[in-house]
Amino acid sequence: MDLPQGTLDLLILKAIALERQHGWAISERIEQISNSALKVNQGSLYPALHRLERRGWIKADWDVSDNNRRAKYYRLTKKGQKQLEEQTGAWRSLSAAINLLLDHS
């Protein structure tokens, strides 16, 4: 399923809201929570992570992963938490409006 523009940012912010994660874990988390309906390819994920980092919404630190490899771990910043709340509200409002239109007979 293709994601509407801007949706990937929201999904990434939500995926790391509870705990820091490396890129592969973020894509796995999105797929898991969506019951495999949403799959984020690496070619979209990493540019989005870099964009979010440039905006100050996430911060990255190097650490060792569970399989003993160096990995960049991403976490939400205060600015990112605020953005997540704003985007979540906007998404819910938009979804409600679209549902009204779709359900209208």
NORSUL-V881623 format. One record per run of one state. SS is the DSSP state (H for helix, E for strand, - for the rest). FROM is the first residue (numbers start at 1). LEN is the number of residues. If there is no record, write none. Layout:
BEGIN
ss:SS from:FROM len:LEN
ss:SS from:FROM len:LEN
END
This chain:
BEGIN
ss:- from:1 len:6
ss:H from:7 len:9
ss:- from:16 len:5
ss:E from:21 len:2
ss:H from:23 len:11
ss:- from:34 len:8
ss:H from:42 len:13
ss:- from:55 len:3
ss:E from:58 len:7
ss:- from:65 len:5
ss:E from:70 len:7
ss:- from:77 len:1
ss:H from:78 len:26
ss:- from:104 len:2
END
